[in-house]
Amino acid sequence: MVFVNEAWNDTDQIVVYSNYHKYWLDKERRIKNPLFDVFSGKILDLKEGKAQAIKYFYNLLTQEICEDVTICVVPSSNKDNKYSGRPN
């Protein structure tokens, strides 16, 4: 078992909390996306490594994951990404 919610363990579907909506509809013309919300902002903050976003998602997920489950994150293979798993 991985998830506290047993129904999530028995599905082959991806479980989502919310959808990410990009900030800009058209960055060049400075048109913001009206669907951009707090959750989407938290994802951008997480991407930037902001402590409050890490804590937010930790608190969100810790309630959903069973004890003694290890989560592994594989870094980006994009060599230009500062969080890449590739050596510079």
Backbone torsions as a table, in degrees:
resi	resn	phi	psi	omega
1	MET	NA	134.9	177.5
2	VAL	-109.4	-45.9	-174.9
3	PHE	-101.0	145.4	175.3
4	VAL	-62.7	-43.0	176.9
5	ASN	-74.2	105.4	-173.9
6	GLU	-60.1	-28.8	179.4
7	ALA	-63.4	-31.7	179.3
8	TRP	-69.5	-28.6	179.1
9	ASN	-71.9	-23.6	-174.5
10	ASP	-104.0	16.5	-179.3
11	THR	-113.7	149.3	173.9
12	ASP	-100.5	11.2	179.2
13	GLN	-92.3	155.1	174.2
14	ILE	-79.4	130.8	179.6
15	VAL	-92.2	128.2	-179.2
16	VAL	-126.2	148.2	174.0
17	TYR	-87.4	-39.8	-177.3
18	SER	-164.4	171.1	178.7
19	ASN	-100.0	146.6	175.0
20	TYR	-85.7	133.6	175.9
21	HIS	-120.7	123.5	-178.4
22	LYS	-62.4	154.9	-175.7
23	TYR	-71.3	-46.2	-176.6
24	TRP	-102.4	133.6	167.1
25	LEU	-81.8	-39.5	177.5
26	ASP	-145.2	100.6	-175.0
27	LYS	-66.2	-39.1	-178.9
28	GLU	-62.1	-39.1	-179.6
29	ARG	-94.5	5.9	176.9
30	ARG	58.2	44.8	177.8
31	ILE	-101.4	111.9	-179.6
32	LYS	-78.9	150.4	179.0
33	ASN	-80.2	120.8	179.4
34	PRO	-68.3	-14.8	178.7
35	LEU	-86.5	-10.5	178.5
36	PHE	-60.2	127.0	-175.0
37	ASP	-130.8	-176.2	-178.2
38	VAL	-60.4	-43.5	-179.5
39	PHE	-60.1	-44.1	178.5
40	SER	-62.6	-38.9	176.8
41	GLY	-64.2	-38.9	178.0
42	LYS	-63.9	-37.0	178.1
43	ILE	-64.0	-43.4	177.5
44	LEU	-63.6	-40.4	177.3
45	ASP	-63.1	-39.9	177.9
46	LEU	-63.2	-43.0	178.4
47	LYS	-58.6	-34.0	178.6
48	GLU	-84.4	-1.4	177.5
49	GLY	76.4	21.9	-179.4
50	LYS	-70.0	132.1	-174.4
51	ALA	-57.9	-40.6	-177.8
52	GLN	-65.6	-32.3	178.3
53	ALA	-74.5	-37.7	176.5
54	ILE	-61.4	-45.1	179.1
55	LYS	-63.6	-41.4	179.3
56	TYR	-57.8	-51.0	-177.5
57	PHE	-72.7	-32.7	174.3
58	TYR	-59.6	-50.0	-179.5
59	ASN	-63.3	-35.4	178.6
60	LEU	-67.0	-46.4	-174.0
61	LEU	-83.0	-29.4	-177.0
62	THR	-61.9	-26.1	177.8
63	GLN	-76.4	-19.2	-173.6
64	GLU	-102.1	-18.1	-175.8
65	ILE	-100.3	134.2	177.7
66	CYS	-65.3	157.5	176.4
67	GLU	-64.7	155.1	177.5
68	ASP	63.4	26.8	174.0
69	VAL	-106.2	130.2	178.8
70	THR	-97.5	134.3	177.0
71	ILE	-112.2	130.9	-179.5
72	CYS	-118.1	132.7	177.7
73	VAL	-110.4	126.5	179.4
74	VAL	-94.7	122.4	-178.7
75	PRO	-65.6	161.3	177.0
76	SER	-61.1	147.7	174.8
77	SER	-95.4	4.9	178.6
78	ASN	-71.7	114.1	-175.4
79	LYS	-63.9	-19.8	179.4
80	ASP	-87.1	-9.0	-178.7
81	ASN	-83.5	125.8	-178.5
82	LYS	-65.2	-14.7	178.6
83	TYR	-101.1	14.8	-176.9
84	SER	-65.9	149.5	174.8
85	GLY	-82.3	-8.3	179.7
86	ARG	-82.3	144.0	174.5
87	PRO	-70.3	149.6	-180.0
88	ASN	-80.2	NA	NA
